[in-house]
């Protein structure tokens, strides 16, 4: 698999059309995705299949994903952009 093409594909899928999501996902993809373990990279790809409205609720911390894999990647992204 061509990793540059895969990264470009992920970059375009990370652009959601909702500014609140774009400002989280694009920087995370560019700055952190490549350093993630393979399992967490798979979780990120799974996250991109979710609805924007669900992701918005999760990232605004109004709700949590029921799926433990999605909950983990949401937590990783939130920790990265909002260090405690």
N, C-alpha and C positions, 0 to 999 in steps of 0.2 A: 504494500500500500504506500502511496506517495504521501508522506507526512505533510508536506507543504500544501498539497491540494486538500487534504483532510482538514488542515488548520483553516484554510480559506473558507471551506464549506462550513465549518463550525462558526467562523467569524460572521458569515452572512446569516446563519441560523440564530446567532446570538443577538442580532439586530431585530428588535421586536416591534418597533413602531410605537412603543410606549417609552417616553423619555426616562421615566423612573427605572425601568428595567434595563434600558440601554446603558445608563450610567453605572450600573452594577455589573452587568454581564460582560460588556466589551473590555473594560479594564481588567476584570478578573481573568478573562480568557487570555488577554495579551500578557499579563504579568504573572499569573499563577498556574494556569492550566498545564503547561508543559512540565512543571515540577511536581504535579500530583502523581500519586501512585496510580497504576492502571485501573484499579477498582474505582477510585474517585473520578478518574477521567470518564469511565463508563457511566457513573452516576450523573456527571455533568451532561453527557450526551442524552441521557434519559430525561433530565430536567428540561432540555430543549424541546421535547415532545409534549410538554405540558401546556395548558392554556395560559395565555398572558394574565387573565384575571386571577387565576389561582396563584401564579407566581407573584403577582403584585401583592396579594393578601399575605403570602408567606414572607416576602421580603419587608413588608411593612409591619410584620410581626403581629398581624391581626388573627392569624391562624397558623397551624402547622400541618405539613403534609402527613397523611396517614401512612404512606409508604416510608419505611425506615431509611431506605436508600436516598429518597428525595429529601427527607428530613436532614440526613447527614450532609448532603451537598449544600443545602440551603444554609445550614449552620456554618459550614466552611466558608461560604461566600460572605455571610454576614460578619463572621469573625475577622475576615480579611479586610473588609471595608469599614468595620466599626470595632477596632480593637478595644477590649475592655480594660 
